[in-house]
Amino acid sequence: MPEIEALLSQVVPAVGAAVSAYGVAVLARAEDEAAGATVRLGQRLLDRLRGSGPEPAAIDAAVTDLAQTDGDPDAVAALRLRIRQALVASPELFAELAALLPEPPAGGAGGVAVGGSVTGIVSTGHGATNIVNRESR
């Protein structure tokens, strides 16, 4: 399931951006050249979910609810649940959506992100060894 969670973390914001930009009209595949890359990605993802997903009506209902509630967190959660159910039911759909997404940023598994300062050891990689020279303290 971690793979689905990782995919959901990318799919739901993109679909949500498309819904925010177009409302329910996104279900009609409305194209707008001025739309940002995230909105266009969200449209493509939504097209796949609706075209290849096991229950497109459930996705449509969740999108409609999200559009009508203007980004309400509960409606976003409902959309996420519907997308998760579709991905669990269809490994082929999972592969299709994953292929549409950009490569994840560098760092991934084993990566380190520091928001501030580090006063201790930061070590990554298989078999990494940390040696503390107590004499230099």
MODA-V314696 format. One record per residue. N is the residue number from 0. RES is the residue in three letters. SS is DSSP state (alpha for helix, beta for strand, coil for the rest). Layout:
# MODA-V314696
N:RES:SS
N:RES:SS
This chain:
# MODA-V314696
0:MET:coil
1:PRO:alpha
2:GLU:alpha
3:ILE:alpha
4:GLU:alpha
5:ALA:alpha
6:LEU:alpha
7:LEU:alpha
8:SER:alpha
9:GLN:alpha
10:VAL:alpha
11:VAL:alpha
12:PRO:alpha
13:ALA:alpha
14:VAL:alpha
15:GLY:alpha
16:ALA:alpha
17:ALA:alpha
18:VAL:alpha
19:SER:alpha
20:ALA:alpha
21:TYR:alpha
22:GLY:alpha
23:VAL:alpha
24:ALA:alpha
25:VAL:alpha
26:LEU:alpha
27:ALA:alpha
28:ARG:coil
29:ALA:coil
30:GLU:coil
31:ASP:coil
32:GLU:coil
33:ALA:coil
34:ALA:coil
35:GLY:coil
36:ALA:alpha
37:THR:alpha
38:VAL:alpha
39:ARG:alpha
40:LEU:alpha
41:GLY:alpha
42:GLN:alpha
43:ARG:alpha
44:LEU:alpha
45:LEU:alpha
46:ASP:alpha
47:ARG:alpha
48:LEU:alpha
49:ARG:alpha
50:GLY:alpha
51:SER:alpha
52:GLY:coil
53:PRO:coil
54:GLU:coil
55:PRO:alpha
56:ALA:alpha
57:ALA:alpha
58:ILE:alpha
59:ASP:alpha
60:ALA:alpha
61:ALA:alpha
62:VAL:alpha
63:THR:alpha
64:ASP:alpha
65:LEU:alpha
66:ALA:alpha
67:GLN:alpha
68:THR:alpha
69:ASP:coil
70:GLY:coil
71:ASP:coil
72:PRO:alpha
73:ASP:alpha
74:ALA:alpha
75:VAL:alpha
76:ALA:alpha
77:ALA:alpha
78:LEU:alpha
79:ARG:alpha
80:LEU:alpha
81:ARG:alpha
82:ILE:alpha
83:ARG:alpha
84:GLN:alpha
85:ALA:alpha
86:LEU:alpha
87:VAL:alpha
88:ALA:alpha
89:SER:coil
90:PRO:alpha
91:GLU:alpha
92:LEU:alpha
93:PHE:alpha
94:ALA:alpha
95:GLU:alpha
96:LEU:alpha
97:ALA:alpha
98:ALA:alpha
99:LEU:alpha
100:LEU:coil
101:PRO:coil
102:GLU:coil
103:PRO:coil
104:PRO:coil
105:ALA:coil
106:GLY:coil
107:GLY:coil
108:ALA:coil
109:GLY:coil
110:GLY:coil
111:VAL:coil
112:ALA:coil
113:VAL:coil
114:GLY:coil
115:GLY:coil
116:SER:coil
117:VAL:coil
118:THR:coil
119:GLY:coil
120:ILE:coil
121:VAL:coil
122:SER:coil
123:THR:coil
124:GLY:coil
125:HIS:coil
126:GLY:coil
127:ALA:coil
128:THR:coil
129:ASN:coil
130:ILE:coil
131:VAL:coil
132:ASN:coil
133:ARG:alpha
134:GLU:alpha
135:SER:alpha
136:ARG:coil
